[in-house]
Amino acid sequence: MKLVKSLGVFRRPISTYSIVAIDKKEGLMGVAVQSHWFSVGSVVPWVEAGVGVVATQSIAEISYGVLGLLLMKNGKTPEQTLKALTAVDPNSEVRQVAMLSADGKIATFTGKNCIPEAGHITGENFSVQANLMTSKEVWPAMASAFSKTNGNLVEKMIASLEAAETAGGDIRGRQSAAIVVVRTKASNEPWKDKVLDLRVEDHPNPVFELKRLVRIHNAYEHANRGDEFMAVGNISGAMREYEYAAKEA
């Protein structure tokens, strides 16, 4: 209880939908989220390479992110971590939290007092969760989109957000979105372990804008690789990467 109190109680009404997911072959895991709330990316997603990722929302308590990562880093499973934190939280029934560890274990909790429509689905390598939605079709649509979309982890998570919007999304509308992706195995170069960190703070169509930013990010990644090839005299490799960059931009 002291741990939770030491960080204070954070009660922003982050009514939203999000996904936590992992791709074990890529060695990546992440969180993607959208809400009718300013700067949702500063509240909901919490990540640490080699440890796990957390999405904390509804009447959001930030300490679930901070302490969740700390407990998982010290060997607790997501299920053990989530049970421990809800057990000492007197307001746990208004929380919605998903936790995923670097080995792919997942635990999700939707409190019985989360504003409807609210719920979650946990599937292979992912969990989707939503509250204050227009219908109960939102999170099943997210789960289906993630499972059926061909592509890398980022593409599948973005598809899940898009499916939520198509199914009705947040009953209040749209405002901000974010996606954060880190490596499942931490390196000795932590600045390389966060591979994507993008936010749309305030926008009339945040998921669309987030997808555009991902595309621009990819273009710059290809351009950077092109520069690296050029620096060592690999002209054909550089031109190939520059062409990829031009297609993405």
TORVODO-160829 format. One record per residue (C-alpha): x, y, z. Coordinates in steps of 0.05 Angstrom, whole numbers, plus 5000, padded with zeros to 4 digits. Example, Ala and Ser with C-alpha at 12.3 -4.5 7.8 and 13.67 -1.06 7.14 Angstrom:
524649105156
527349795143
//
This chain:
500050005000
505750475016
508550384946
502050614914
501151194962
508351424952
506751574879
500051904894
493351744863
492451954792
485252014770
485052284700
479151964664
483151634607
477251314572
480450984512
482450364474
489350064471
493249444452
499449124483
502848624437
509248244424
512647934363
517447414389
520747314321
522048064312
524048104385
519448704395
513748894441
509649514448
503449924465
498850314419
493150744444
487851254423
483351694466
479152314468
484152614516
490053084506
496852744503
494552034519
501651794504
504252134567
499551734611
497551044585
503750694555
509550474598
515250054569
522049784587
526449374540
527848674566
522248744618
515348874589
510049374572
503949654609
497650024589
494050364647
487450714631
480250854650
480851254715
488251174704
493251044760
500151184734
503450764788
501050134753
505850304698
511750484742
510849934793
508549424742
515049474705
518949464770
515548834795
516348474728
523648684726
524448344793
521647684769
514147734779
509547504723
504447994694
498947614731
502547644797
504148374786
497048574768
494148184827
499048514875
497549214851
489949144849
490048824918
492849464949
488849954907
482350164940
479850424873
481849824832
474749724804
475450364762
482050154732
483449814666
490449544659
494149074612
501148804625
505648404579
512448124598
518448044551
517247284550
510247384523
506047284586
499947734590
495047954644
489248434637
484248724686
477849114673
474649364737
467249264745
466150014753
469650224688
464950654647
461250224595
461949984545
468349684573
471949024565
478148664541
480448064501
487047704510
489547294452
496046984428
501447524435
496648094450
491348414493
486348934472
482349354522
477349914518
472650324560
467250854548
466250574478
460250654433
459049904432
461549234455
464049094385
470149534392
475149084427
473048444389
474248834325
481149034351
482948324367
480648074300
484548604262
490948454300
490347704288
488447754214
493148314191
499348094155
505348524171
510248714226
508348864297
507349614285
502949494225
498649004263
497849464323
495950054278
490849604243
487849444311
486950184327
483850304259
478949734270
476850044336
475150694300
471250314246
467249954301
465250614333
471050794379
470751244439
463751514451
466452214462
470552234397
477952274382
483852704403
490552374414
494351734400
501151414412
505350804397
511650574433
515749954415
521849674450
526149054444
524548424483
531948344499
535548934528
542449084501
548449444530
546350034487
539550244517
538850824469
537850304414
532749884452
526850364440
525550274366
519350714359
516251264402
511051694367
505452124394
499752524366
497953004422
491853364393
488853204326
481853114295
483852434268
489552184312
489851464287
490451704215
495852194236
499551664277
499651204216
502551784174
507951904226
509751164226
510551194151
515051804156
519151464211
520150864165
522351334108
527651644152
530050964176
531150754103
534551414088
539251334147
541050634124
542250914055
547151414084
550750854121
551450454057
553951074019
559151204073
562450524060
561850573984
555950103975
552450513922
547349983901
545349863974
544650613986
540350723924
535850143944
534750444013
533551143984
528250853937
524750523997
525051194033
521851553974
516251043971
514751124046
514951884048
//
